[in-house]
């Protein structure tokens, strides 16, 4: 055996070379054929070629990765629209969420109030924390995003958005909860009469300047969190008619997706203020979730929006079949013991207007007129569903009670039909 360092011949039992003193490598790595004349032999190892299938797979993987990355970048502008709308909803700015981010086609099929009812019925929207979309596509100018909205309670709710381009900007065309049963609105107990009663009490106590009691007794938890008591009192002071009105009427009530909606009209010296209430149930009792003062312009816009939903079936002519007045109603708002003679101290006068062949969205206008003084209290309601229905309204007296004399209730539909009822308060 030869020393790999100096080439001297040595015996296999040595660990160090006796000639140069260098440590010898293990026997398994050294043989007499490894070194000749003291020079190391050059060994070339030939690498095995990579399989063709592996090369093809790698190419397709890179292409797929590029495609996915490009798809994400290309649809990011769609995600921005949804994120911006969700932020507006987190800030309780429903108007901005509706007008700034939804398409005209969406707005034609869904009014602002219907959108407000929808996001209120499903708190995932107001309480959203983030949104993540795992499926994204654009086809025929329609973008589709599917994924999850995560709430502040860490609940993941599957959802689908469709968007289209309007004036070079993406707008939301539809919103669909893929598993709405996860957020099924809680069943509510109650009726129209309870909604009317709460609003009547609130307006009466506001006029009596019991603002602290009003705030504590009728405000929902969400209303209290969003509006301090000082802010509420400032709101009342901003609109003096709220505690200086002569009379008021409640003419439009509905229960939809666990939300109670009540419209009221305040009257002072023949000037009117329109109020829209949204109510929710807390501990089996109705509470005010939102209270909005509508200008006459906004009221006209809402009426116009209702009219735009009226179909061509209006040509079939809605009929006002009967109008009843009374002092007492059952839980559904139906008058018990109709009468045309009232006492001055009788209090509220309820009205039932029975409709035959009504068209959803058609407006019914009522005027509660004192013939002798030529004063009147207006009220307005819209038909909630196609077909036969009944509208419930209530008119509240001025502070000193109803003036005695002859009255008329003139009920008019938007198609021009009217019915007049004469009655007396003595």
PyMOL commands that set and color helices and strands:
alter all, ss='L'
color gray80, all
select helices_A, chain A and resi 27-29+52-74+76-90+94-99+104-109+112-121+180-183+192-207+211-218+221-226+229-238+241-244+296-308+312-316
alter helices_A, ss='H'
color red, helices_A
select strands_A, chain A and resi 35-36+39-40+128-139+142-151+156-166+169-177+247-256+259-268+271-282+285-294+319-326+341-342+349-358+363-370+375-382+387-396+405-413+418-425
alter strands_A, ss='S'
color yellow, strands_A
deselect
rebuild
show_as cartoon
